[in-house]
Amino acid sequence: MADIKLYNILEVLLGASENKLKKAYRKLAQECHPDENPNAGDKFKEITRSEVPDVTGDTEVDLQESDSAWGPTSDQRREAYNDSSDEESSHHGPGVCPSRENMTKGENHTIWTHFFLEGFSKYPKLEMILFAFSLVMYLITLLGNSTLIVISILDVRLHTPMYFFLGNLSFMDICYTSSSIPTLLVNLLATEKTIIFSGCVLQMYLSLAMGSTECVLLAMMAYDRYVAICNPLRYSIVMNQRVCVQMAAGSWITGCLTALLETSSALQVPLCGNVIDHFTCEILAMLKLACSTSLLIDMVMLVVSVLLLPIPMLLICISYFFILSTIWKINSAEGRNKAFSTCGAHLTVVVLYYGAALSMYLKPSSASSQETDKVISLLYGVLTPMLNPIIYSLRNKEVKEAAKKFLRRNSPLSET
């Protein structure tokens, strides 16, 4: 197998083919040749001493001997990068050879221009299965949530606070899945699973913003159910249109601002590698590439996690405590079932959402749990948004009737 430092020495992307290695060798050797660049003597010696494939022969660079199709592991890559960076800092003078293809150097740390998403590369036989699963789930998510949004807008009977919040939730699920799943689908079929720096930052921000907004919005929806069941006579007064818009806007603003804070803080951390052991630019996976721990980012993550997980959960639990107490006081079984059906769908979504979120963010971190994190993230990012419209439509007669009316109105058979 080629030396792990070879990629850094030749300034090529990890996983590059033999032809790319040969071209990079020829190009860099020419640019750093003492006749062309007298200040690059040490770099030229480093290139010529490296275990480069024979540029005139057919020596094969075996990149398949490692545990995955990516060659070395993440730890090996980081160690190799650190070693090569130390060597470069001791040998290179100012203005010797061009900067790396996939990185630029700032005054104090490296700014990567590309990132590699390892994803499920360790299991190449499963990639096609995961591609089919993710594609089907993504299409169902788009269809289900889009239909729910359209129905809640067109049917006058659904112009209520509950469906107003549900429309926001559906739009949020579409944005959340669209921020990561298309990239996952492309990378499951691609050989080089790369993403540019700006795309990675945008993906990180959108996933954080949508996830944070959903945490707050679910708490708002729990309060809506509390008012509807515990104070039904004052429901239309308390949950008027102005209040609903303010609650939804507050959820979006809170989620977007906290995501901006987390993303901007993460960008201040210098990274010692560009290989993310995840299928998306997930912030925790990206921070594992940090050269050192940062008290600032730790405090930001802690404060935001407390604001968006325990506090909304506490509000939801308090709301459902009063809801269940009120339902228990209803004498007739039919009345209790009707009251519980109005909040059963929301409670199911809360359990699914927070169950996945807590399993990711409140469990002890370890190297062996990264693959589990990927599976949970995949289910969290694909399965939960897909189930939301199904749960609400199956447990709600109004949505079923509105969907049937919508289908009959738009069916070609209805015109005949």
N, C-alpha and C positions, 0 to 999 in steps of 0.2 A: 504494500500500500504506500502511496506517496506520503512524504513527510507532511505532517499536519501544518508545519510552518510554511510549506510551499505556497499555499494560497496567499498568505500575507506577504511573502517575499516577492511574488510575481504580481501582486496587487490585482488579483482576479476574484470573482465571486466564488464562495464556497460551492463545491459540487460542479465546477466548470469541467467541460469535456477535455479530452487530451489535446484536441486541435486548438482549443482556446489557450491551454497551458503553453503549447508550443509557440503560438503567435505572441502571447504575452512575454515569453522568454526572449524571443527575437527582438521585439520592440523595446523592452526594458534594457536588454543588454546593449542595444545600439545607443539608446538615449543616455545610458550611464557609462558608456565606454570612455576611458580617460582622454581619448582623442577628441571626443565630442563635448565632454564635460569634465574638466580637470579636477573639480571638487567632488566628484562622485566615485573616487577610487575605491573607498571602502564598500560602497553599495555594489559596485561592479564585482568585487571579490566575493561578496555575500551571495550574489546571484550565481556566479560560476561555481561556487562550492555547494550550492543546494542540489538536492536529489531531483533534478528536473528530467522529464522524459527525454530520450534521445531525439533531438530535433531533426536529425537526418535519418534516423532509423524508424523502426516500428515498435519501440518499447512501449508496452501498454501500462497505463496508469490504472491500477485496480482500485476502483472506488466502491467496490461491492463487498469487501471483506469485513466491513464493520457491521455492527448490530442492525443498522438501518441503511436505507438508500442514501442517507446524508453523510455517510462516512463516520467521522469522529463524533463523540457525544458532545453535549453542550459544555460539560466541565472541561473536556479536552480542548474544545475550541477556545474557551476562555483562557485556559492555561497557555495554549499556544499563542493566542493574541497577546497576552501579557508578556510572554518571553520575547516575542518578536518586537513588541513595542519597546521593551527595555533595550534590545540590541540596536534598534533604530535610533533611539535617543542617544546612545553612546557613540554610534558610528557616523550618523548623518550630520552634515553641516547645513547652514541655511542655503536654500535654493539649489539643492543637489539634483533630485529627481522629481518627477511629477507626483502629485498626491494620488491616493488610491482611487480606484474606479468607483468604489462604493463608500467612500468616506472623505471627509474634509477635516482638517485640523484647526481647531481654535487655539486660543492662547493657553487654555488650561486643560482642555479635554477634547476628545474626538467627537465629531458630529457625524453620525452615520446617515448616508443618503438612501440606503436600501436596507431592508430587513428580510430575513429568511424566516418563514413560518414552518416549523417542523410538522405541526399538525399530527396526522396519523401515519407519517412516513415509516415508522417502525413496523407497521402492519400493512404492507403494500397489497396483500390479497384482500384486505377488507375495504380498501379505498373505493372500489367500484360499488360495493354494497352500501357504504356510507353515502356515496354520491347519489345513488338512486333513492335512498331513504330521505336524505336532506332535500333533494329536489321535490319529491312528492309532498313532504311536509311543508316546504316553503310555498308551493303552489296552493295547497289547501289553506295555508295561513292567509295568503293574499286574497283568495277567493272568499273565504269565510268572513274575514274582517271587513273587506270591502263591501260585501253584501249587507252586513250588519249596519255599516255606516249609511249606505244608501237607503235601506229600509227605515232606519230611525229618522231620516230626513224626510222621506216621502210620505210616510204614514203619520197622519195627524195624531192618532191615538198614542203614539210613542214620543210625542213632544212633552216629555216629563223630565224632571231632574235625573232620575235613574238612568234613562237612556241617553241623556245628554252626557253624563259621565261615561257611560258605556261606549259611546261614540268616540270620546277622547281616548279611552283605553284601547279601542280597536285601532285607531290611527297610530297610537304609540307602538303597538305591537308590530304594525307594518313597518314603521321606521326602524324599530329595533332589529328585526330580522333582516331587513334590507341593508343594514349597516355591516353585517358580517357574513350572512349566508352566501351571497353571490361570490364573495372572495373565497369562501370555503369551497364552493362548487368548482371554481376555476382551478384552485390549487390541488384539489383531489385528482384532477386529470393532468395537471402540468408536471413537468420534470423539475423545473426550477421554481420553487414555491416562494416567490419574492413579492414584496410590496414596497412602494416608495415611502420615504419618510413622511411626506405630507399626507399620503393616504392612510398611513398607520396612525398618525395623530388624529385625523378626522374620524377614523373608525373607533379609536379609543374614546374620543369625546362623545360621539353619538351613542355608543353603547352605554357609557356612564350616564349621559343625560337622560336617555329613555328609561334606563333601569331606575335611576333616582326619582324621576318624575312618577313612575308607576308606584313606587313605595308611598309617596305622599298622596297620590290620587286614590289608592286603595283605602287609605285612612279617611279621606273625604267621602268616599262612597259608603264606608261604614257609618259615618255620622249621618249621611242621608237616610240610611236604613233605620238608624236609631230614631230619627225624627218621625219617619213614616209609620213606625210601629208603636213607639212609646207616646207620641204626640200627634196622632192622625188628624185631629181637628185643626191643628195649627200648622200642618205640613205645608200647605200652599202659601201661607204667610211667611213662615221661616225660610223655606227653600224656594224663594222667588227667583226670577230669572237673573236679577242683578247679583244675588248671593251666589248662585251657581257659577256664573261667569267669573266672579272673583275667586271662588274656590278652585276652579279649573286653572285660571291664570296663575294663581299662587303656586299650584302644583308644578306647572311648567317652568315658572321663573325659578323656583327653589331647585328643581332638578337640573336646569341648565346652568345655574350659577355654581352649584356645588360641583358639577362635572367640569366646569371651566377652572375652578380652583384646583381640583385634583389633577387635571391634565397639565395645567401650567406648572404645578409643583413637580410633577413627574418629569417634565422636560428640563428642569434644572439639575436633574441628577445625571452625572456623567456615566456612560455605559461602557463596559469593557468587552462588548461583543455585539453582534447584530443577528444572532440566531435565537429567535423566540420559540421556546418549547410549548407552543400552543397553536391552534388553528386560526386565531385572531389576535389582534394587538390588545390583548387583555392586560389591564394595568398591573395586576399582581405578577403575571408571567414576565412582563417587560421589566419590572423592577428587580427581578431576579438577576438581570444582567448588570445591575449597578456595581460600580467599582468599589463602593463603600456604602455603609448605611448612612441615612440622612435623618436627623432628628426632625427636621421640618416636614418632610414627606410622611414620616411616621405619625407625627401629631395631626397633620391634615387628614390622613386616612382614618385615624382613630376618631377624630371629631365628626367627620362626615359619616362614618359608619354608625356612630351613636345617634346622630340626628336622623338618619334615614332607615335604620333597622329597628333598634329597641323602642324608640319614641313612637313611631307610627304603629308598631306592633302593640304597644301599651294602649294607645288610643283605640285601636281596633278591639282589643280585649275588653276594655272598659265599655265600649259601645255594645258589644255582644253580651256582656254581663247583664246590662239593663234590658237588652232585647229579649234574652232568654227568660229573664225574670218576668217580663211583661207577658210573654207567650205562655209561661207556666200558669199564670193567673187566669187565662181564658178557659171558660168552663167547657165549651163544646170541642170535640176532637176535630171537627171540620174547620172551626175557627183557628185552632192551633196549627193545623196543616196549611191553611191558606196563609197565615202570618209567616210561618217558617219558610214557605215556598218563595216569598218575596226576597228573602235574604240568603237562601240556601246556595244559589249560584255564586253570589259574591263570596260567601264563606269558603266554597270549594276552590275558587280562584286564589283566595288569600293563602289557603293551605298549600296549594301547589307552588305558588310564587315564593312565599317565604320559606317553605321547606327546602327548595333548591338553593335560594340565596344564603340561608343560614348554613347549609351543608358545605358551601364553597368558602364563606368568609369567616366562619366561627369554628373551624376545625383546625387542629395543629398542623402546621406546615412541615412537610418532609419530602425528600426527593422521590420516595416511592409513591407519593400520592398525586403526582402530576398527571399521570394517565387517568386517574379517577377524576381529577379536576376537568380534564378535557371532555370526558363522557358526560359529567354533570352539566358542564357549560353547553354542550350540544343539546341535551334534553331541555335545559333551561331556555336556550335561545331558539329552539325549533318547536319542541313539543308543547310547552306552555302557551305560547301565542296561538298555536293551532287549536288548542283545546278551549280557549276562552270563548269564541263564538259558539262552539258546539255546546258547551256547558250552559250558556245563557239561552240558547235556542231550545235545548231539550227540556229545560226546567221552567220554561216560561211560555204560557199559552198565548200571550199577546204577541210575542215574537213569532211563534209558529203561525198564527193567523195572519200576521202582517206579511210573512214570507210567502204563504200560500196565495194571498191576494196579489202580491207583487209578481209571482210567477204566472198566475192566471192572466194578469193584465199584459204581460210581455210575452206570453206564449203565442206562437204562430197559429195554434189551433183555435185560440180564442177569437181570432179575427174572422174565422170561417163560421 
